[in-house]
Protein backbone atom coordinates (compact mmCIF):
# COMPACT_ATOMS: atom_id res chain seq x y z
CA UNK A 1 0.00 0.00 0.00
CA UNK A 2 1.36 3.40 -0.96
CA UNK A 3 2.27 6.00 1.61
CA UNK A 4 0.19 9.08 2.27
CA UNK A 5 1.62 12.53 1.51
CA UNK A 6 0.27 16.01 2.06
CA UNK A 7 1.68 19.02 0.23
CA UNK A 8 0.67 22.45 1.50
CA UNK A 9 0.11 25.09 -1.13
CA UNK A 10 -0.12 22.12 -3.45
CA UNK A 11 -2.43 23.19 -6.26
CA UNK A 12 -0.21 25.66 -8.12
CA UNK A 13 3.40 26.30 -9.07
CA UNK A 14 6.04 24.35 -7.19
CA UNK A 15 3.43 22.64 -5.01
CA UNK A 16 1.57 21.29 -8.02
CA UNK A 17 4.77 19.82 -9.46
CA UNK A 18 5.63 18.23 -6.10
CA UNK A 19 2.20 16.60 -5.81
CA UNK A 20 2.47 15.01 -9.23
CA UNK A 21 6.04 13.87 -8.65
CA UNK A 22 5.28 12.16 -5.33
CA UNK A 23 2.35 10.39 -6.93
CA UNK A 24 4.15 9.36 -10.12
CA UNK A 25 7.61 8.49 -8.76
CA UNK A 26 6.83 7.21 -5.26
CA UNK A 27 3.31 5.90 -5.75
CA UNK A 28 2.07 7.98 -2.84
CA UNK A 29 -1.53 8.89 -2.16
CA UNK A 30 -1.18 12.66 -2.34
CA UNK A 31 -3.46 15.30 -0.86
CA UNK A 32 -2.93 18.90 -1.91
CA UNK A 33 -3.74 21.58 0.64
CA UNK A 34 -4.75 25.05 -0.47
CA UNK A 35 -6.03 28.17 1.27
CA UNK A 36 -8.08 30.34 -1.03
CA UNK A 37 -8.32 29.80 -4.78
CA UNK A 38 -11.20 27.36 -5.23
CA UNK A 39 -11.18 27.60 -9.02
CA UNK A 40 -7.48 26.75 -9.26
CA UNK A 41 -7.93 23.87 -6.81
CA UNK A 42 -10.83 22.43 -8.78
CA UNK A 43 -8.95 22.73 -12.07
CA UNK A 44 -5.94 21.02 -10.51
CA UNK A 45 -8.02 18.17 -9.08
CA UNK A 46 -9.97 17.71 -12.31
CA UNK A 47 -6.77 17.49 -14.32
CA UNK A 48 -4.69 15.32 -11.99
CA UNK A 49 -7.23 13.34 -9.97
CA UNK A 50 -5.40 14.43 -6.82
CA UNK A 51 -7.68 15.28 -3.91
CA UNK A 52 -7.54 18.79 -2.49
CA UNK A 53 -8.34 19.98 1.03
CA UNK A 54 -8.87 23.59 2.02
CA UNK A 55 -7.57 25.03 5.27
CA UNK A 56 -5.24 27.79 6.48
CA UNK A 57 -1.93 26.26 7.55
CA UNK A 58 -1.22 29.36 9.62
CA UNK A 59 -4.23 28.61 11.81
CA UNK A 60 -3.10 26.00 14.33
CA UNK A 61 -6.50 24.51 15.04
CA UNK A 62 -7.42 24.41 11.35
CA UNK A 63 -4.15 22.66 10.47
CA UNK A 64 -4.58 20.04 13.19
CA UNK A 65 -8.20 19.43 12.19
CA UNK A 66 -7.25 19.25 8.49
CA UNK A 67 -4.58 16.64 9.14
CA UNK A 68 -6.93 14.64 11.35
CA UNK A 69 -9.51 14.55 8.56
CA UNK A 70 -6.89 13.37 6.07
CA UNK A 71 -5.81 10.59 8.41
CA UNK A 72 -9.42 9.51 8.93
CA UNK A 73 -9.99 9.29 5.17
CA UNK A 74 -6.65 8.02 3.90
CA UNK A 75 -4.61 6.71 6.82
CA UNK A 76 -1.67 8.16 8.67
CA UNK A 77 0.41 10.90 7.06
CA UNK A 78 3.83 9.53 6.08
CA UNK A 79 5.18 12.48 4.10
CA UNK A 80 4.69 16.17 4.79
CA UNK A 81 5.87 18.86 2.40
CA UNK A 82 5.56 22.36 3.84
CA UNK A 83 5.39 24.43 0.68
CA UNK A 84 2.69 27.02 1.42
CA UNK A 85 3.95 30.57 1.43
CA UNK A 86 3.02 34.16 0.67
CA UNK A 87 4.83 37.45 0.11
CA UNK A 88 3.99 40.90 1.44
CA UNK A 89 7.03 42.80 0.22
CA UNK A 90 8.18 46.23 1.32
CA UNK A 91 11.08 47.91 3.02
CA UNK A 92 11.08 47.96 6.82
CA UNK A 93 10.11 51.65 6.87
CA UNK A 94 7.04 50.99 4.74
CA UNK A 95 6.06 47.58 6.11
CA UNK A 96 3.25 47.50 8.65
CA UNK A 97 2.89 44.87 11.35
CA UNK A 98 0.16 42.99 9.50
CA UNK A 99 2.49 42.48 6.52
CA UNK A 100 5.18 41.15 8.87
CA UNK A 101 2.87 39.01 10.93
CA UNK A 102 0.93 37.40 8.09
CA UNK A 103 4.10 36.20 6.35
CA UNK A 104 5.50 34.82 9.60
CA UNK A 105 2.16 33.24 10.51
CA UNK A 106 1.76 31.35 7.25
CA UNK A 107 5.30 30.73 6.01
CA UNK A 108 6.94 29.80 9.31
CA UNK A 109 3.98 29.16 11.59
CA UNK A 110 2.51 26.83 8.99
CA UNK A 111 5.58 24.60 9.23
CA UNK A 112 5.16 24.31 12.99
CA UNK A 113 1.42 23.68 12.80
CA UNK A 114 1.65 20.97 10.17
CA UNK A 115 4.66 19.24 11.71
CA UNK A 116 2.97 19.34 15.11
CA UNK A 117 -0.02 17.53 13.61
CA UNK A 118 1.88 14.93 11.57
CA UNK A 119 4.93 14.18 13.74
CA UNK A 120 3.25 12.01 16.44
CA UNK A 121 1.92 9.51 13.90
CA UNK A 122 5.29 9.31 12.18
CA UNK A 123 6.95 8.68 15.53
CA UNK A 124 4.48 5.93 16.36
CA UNK A 125 5.14 4.14 13.05
CA UNK A 126 8.90 4.69 13.15
CA UNK A 127 9.01 6.31 9.70
CA UNK A 128 8.39 9.74 8.29
CA UNK A 129 9.55 12.35 5.82
CA UNK A 130 9.21 16.09 6.33
CA UNK A 131 10.47 18.46 3.65
CA UNK A 132 10.25 22.21 4.21
CA UNK A 133 10.50 24.62 1.30
CA UNK A 134 12.81 27.48 2.22
CA UNK A 135 14.28 30.01 -0.19
CA UNK A 136 17.49 31.47 -1.53
CA UNK A 137 16.28 34.73 0.02
CA UNK A 138 16.24 33.06 3.42
CA UNK A 139 19.91 32.23 2.90
CA UNK A 140 21.19 35.42 1.30
CA UNK A 141 18.54 37.99 2.24
CA UNK A 142 16.72 40.24 -0.19
CA UNK A 143 16.02 43.96 -0.22
CA UNK A 144 12.40 44.68 0.63
CA UNK A 145 11.76 41.24 2.11
CA UNK A 146 12.65 41.40 5.80
CA UNK A 147 9.51 39.41 6.61
CA UNK A 148 9.88 36.78 3.89
CA UNK A 149 13.63 36.38 4.40
CA UNK A 150 13.20 36.04 8.15
CA UNK A 151 10.45 33.45 7.78
CA UNK A 152 12.38 31.39 5.26
CA UNK A 153 15.58 31.61 7.29
CA UNK A 154 13.55 30.43 10.26
CA UNK A 155 12.41 27.43 8.23
CA UNK A 156 16.04 26.43 7.74
CA UNK A 157 16.68 26.59 11.48
CA UNK A 158 13.43 24.80 12.25
CA UNK A 159 14.51 22.02 9.90
CA UNK A 160 17.84 21.46 11.61
CA UNK A 161 16.33 21.43 15.09
CA UNK A 162 13.43 19.12 14.25
CA UNK A 163 15.77 16.77 12.39
CA UNK A 164 17.59 16.15 15.67
CA UNK A 165 14.31 15.31 17.39
CA UNK A 166 13.08 13.01 14.65
CA UNK A 167 16.21 11.04 13.80
CA UNK A 168 15.88 8.35 16.45
CA UNK A 169 12.27 7.73 15.41
CA UNK A 170 13.06 7.15 11.74
CA UNK A 171 11.81 10.60 10.74
CA UNK A 172 13.99 12.66 8.44
CA UNK A 173 13.53 16.42 8.22
CA UNK A 174 15.12 18.35 5.38
CA UNK A 175 14.70 21.60 3.51
CA UNK A 176 15.00 22.73 -0.07
CA UNK A 177 15.99 26.32 -0.81
CA UNK A 178 14.81 27.15 -4.33
CA UNK A 179 16.26 30.00 -6.29
CA UNK A 180 14.14 31.90 -8.77
CA UNK A 181 11.69 29.45 -10.31
CA UNK A 182 9.44 30.08 -13.30
CA UNK A 183 6.12 30.30 -11.43
CA UNK A 184 3.25 32.78 -11.21
CA UNK A 185 4.92 34.43 -8.21
CA UNK A 186 8.10 35.15 -10.16
CA UNK A 187 6.13 36.08 -13.27
CA UNK A 188 4.68 38.98 -11.26
CA UNK A 189 8.16 40.52 -10.97
CA UNK A 190 8.62 43.42 -13.44
CA UNK A 191 10.50 42.38 -16.60
CA UNK A 192 13.35 44.83 -16.01
CA UNK A 193 13.91 43.45 -12.51
CA UNK A 194 13.62 39.85 -13.69
CA UNK A 195 16.27 40.42 -16.36
CA UNK A 196 18.69 41.61 -13.70
CA UNK A 197 17.93 38.56 -11.57
CA UNK A 198 18.51 36.10 -14.42
CA UNK A 199 21.78 37.87 -15.26
CA UNK A 200 23.06 36.85 -11.80
CA UNK A 201 22.20 33.15 -12.24
CA UNK A 202 25.27 31.29 -13.57
CA UNK A 203 23.22 28.77 -15.56
CA UNK A 204 21.53 31.70 -17.30
CA UNK A 205 17.85 30.86 -16.75
CA UNK A 206 15.06 30.52 -14.24
CA UNK A 207 14.53 27.15 -12.62
CA UNK A 208 11.55 24.92 -13.35
CA UNK A 209 9.09 23.68 -10.75
CA UNK A 210 9.84 20.11 -11.86
CA UNK A 211 13.45 20.57 -10.76
CA UNK A 212 12.34 21.37 -7.22
CA UNK A 213 9.90 18.46 -7.28
CA UNK A 214 12.67 16.01 -8.16
CA UNK A 215 14.60 17.12 -5.08
CA UNK A 216 11.56 16.67 -2.87
CA UNK A 217 10.87 13.20 -4.27
CA UNK A 218 14.43 12.14 -3.48
CA UNK A 219 14.26 13.43 0.09
CA UNK A 220 10.93 11.62 0.59
CA UNK A 221 12.24 8.33 -0.78
CA UNK A 222 13.83 5.37 0.98
CA UNK A 223 17.10 6.33 -0.74
CA UNK A 224 17.36 9.43 1.48
CA UNK A 225 17.16 7.61 4.79
CA UNK A 226 20.62 8.86 5.82
CA UNK A 227 19.89 12.47 4.84
CA UNK A 228 18.45 14.63 7.59
CA UNK A 229 18.91 18.21 8.80
CA UNK A 230 20.10 19.14 5.33
CA UNK A 231 19.21 22.10 3.14
CA UNK A 232 19.38 21.35 -0.58
CA UNK A 233 20.01 24.52 -2.59
CA UNK A 234 18.48 24.40 -6.08
CA UNK A 235 19.24 27.81 -7.49
CA UNK A 236 21.33 27.50 -10.66
CA UNK A 237 24.47 28.54 -8.78
CA UNK A 238 23.10 31.95 -7.82
CA UNK A 239 24.05 31.51 -4.17
CA UNK A 240 26.81 29.16 -3.05
CA UNK A 241 28.02 28.68 0.50
N, C-alpha and C positions, 0 to 999 in steps of 0.2 A: 504494500500500500504506500502511495506517495506521501511525502511530508507536506505539511500545511505551512504556507508562507503568507504573510501580510506585508504589503508595501504601502506605506503612507504617501499621500500625494501621488497615487499610482495610476491615474487615468490620463496623464498628459506628459509630454516631454521625456525626461530621464526616467521618471517613474513608470511610464507606459512601457518603455523599452525593457526595464528591469522585470516587470511582470511577465512579459512575453518570454524573456530569456529563462527565467526560473521555471516557467511551465515547460518550455520546449527542450531545454538542456537537462534539467534536473527532474522533470516529471512531477513537479510539485503542484498541489492544489493551491492556486494563488487567489487571494482576495485583495482587491485594490481599494484602499481607503481614499476618500476625497472629502472636501469640506464644503464646497459651494456651487460648483458649476454642474448642475444636473444634466444639462444638454450634452456636455462633453462626456460625462460619465456614462450616459445612456448610449451615446455613439460608440464609445470605447467598448462597452459590454456587448453591444450588438455585433460589433466587428470581430471581437476576440473570443467571446463566450466566457470571459473572465468575470466573475461576480464582483460587484462593487458594494461598498458599505459607506454610508455617510456619517461622519462625526468629526468634531473638532479635536484634533490631537492635543491642542493646548489646554483643553478643559480636562482636568484629571478624572473627574467622575465619568465624563462622556467616553474617554479613552478606555477606562477600565470596563465600563459597560459594553462598549463596542467589541473589545477583545473577548469578553465573556460570551457574547452572542455568537461570535465566530467559532469559539470552542464548542459551544452547544450544537452548532450546525455542522461543523466540519471536523471536530476533534482538536486536540491540543496544538497550539502554535509552535512549530519547530523552527521557523525562520522569521526574523523580523528585520525589515529594511526601513530605517527611519529616513525617509526622503523628503517629507513635507517641509516646505519652507516658503517664506515670503520676503519681500524687500519693502522697505519704507525709507528710501535714501534721502540724505540731506546732511549738510555739515552740522557739527555739534551746535553751532550758534543758531541754526535754523530748525533744528530737530526738537520737536516737543516730546513730552514724556510718553504720550500714547504711541508715537512712532517707535520709540525705544522699547517700550514695554511689550508691544504686540509682537515685534520680531523676536524678542527674547522668549516670550510666552509660547509661541508656536515653534520656532526653530530649535531652541534648546530645551524648553519645557516639554515639548512634544516627545523628545527623546527619553526624558525621564519617565513621563507618564506611560508611554508604550512599553518601555523596558520593565517598569514596575509591574505592569499587568502580565507580561509574557514570561518574565524570568522565573517565577516560582514553578511553573509547569515544566520548563526546560530543566530546572534543577532536579525535579522529581524524576524525570525520565533519564537524566544523565546525558543529555545531548541537546545542543541548541546552537543557533547561529544568529548573531546580531550584527548587522552592518549599518553604520551611521554615515550619512552623506554629509561631509564637511564641505570645504571650499578652498580654493587657492587663496581667496581673500581672507580666510581665517588663518592662513599661514603667513601671508605677506602683508596683510592689511590693504585697505583701499580707500582713497580719498572719498569722503562723503558717505561712508558706510560704517561708522563706528558701531552702530547697533548690529548690523549683519556680520561684520568681521568679529565682533565680540562673541556673538552667538555661535558662529561656526568654529571659532577658536575654542570655545567652551566645549563643543562637541568632541573635538580632538582630545581634550583632557578627560572628559567624561568617558570616552572610549578606553583610554589607558587605565583608568581607575576601575571601571567595571570589568575589564578583561582580567584583572587580578582577582576579582571576586568570583568570576565565573569559571576560571581555568580548572579548578579541582572538581567541578561538577560536569565537565565535558562541554561547557559552553564557551565558544569563542566569540570575542567582541572586537571588531575591526572597523576602520573608517576608510572611506574613499574621499579624496579631495580633488574634485574635478576642476579643471581650468575652465576656459570659456567654451561652452558647448552650444552647438547650433540648435537652440530651442526658442520657444516663443519669448521667454524672458530676455534672452540675449538679442533677439530680433527687435526688441523694443528700444535697444540702445541706438542713438543717432548714428547714421552711417559714418560721419566724419570721425566720431569717437571709436566706432568699431574698427575702422581702418587702422587707427593708431594701435589698438589692442592687438590685432592680427599681426601687425608689423613687429611686435615684440615676442611673438610665438615662433621659436626656432623652426618648427616643422612647417610654418607658413600657412596655417589654416585653423579654422575652428574645429573642435572635436565633435564627434557624433555621439548621440545618446547610446547607440549600440555599443560603443567602446567602453562606456561606463558600465553598462549592463553586463558585459563580459567579465569585468573585474568583480562585480557583485556575485555573479554566478560561481566564479572560482572560490571566493571567500565563503560562500554558502555550501560548497561541496565537501565531500569526504576528503578530497585531496588537500584541503586547507586545514586539516585538523591540528597541525603544529604551528599555525599562524594565528596569533592573537595579540591584541594591543598594538596592532600595526596600523599605520596610515598609508594607504596606497595613493600616490600622487599620479593623476592621469591628466596632464596639462600640456602636452606637446613640448615639454622642456622649458616652459615659460618661467617656472620657479623651481630651482634645484637647491636642496640643502641636505 
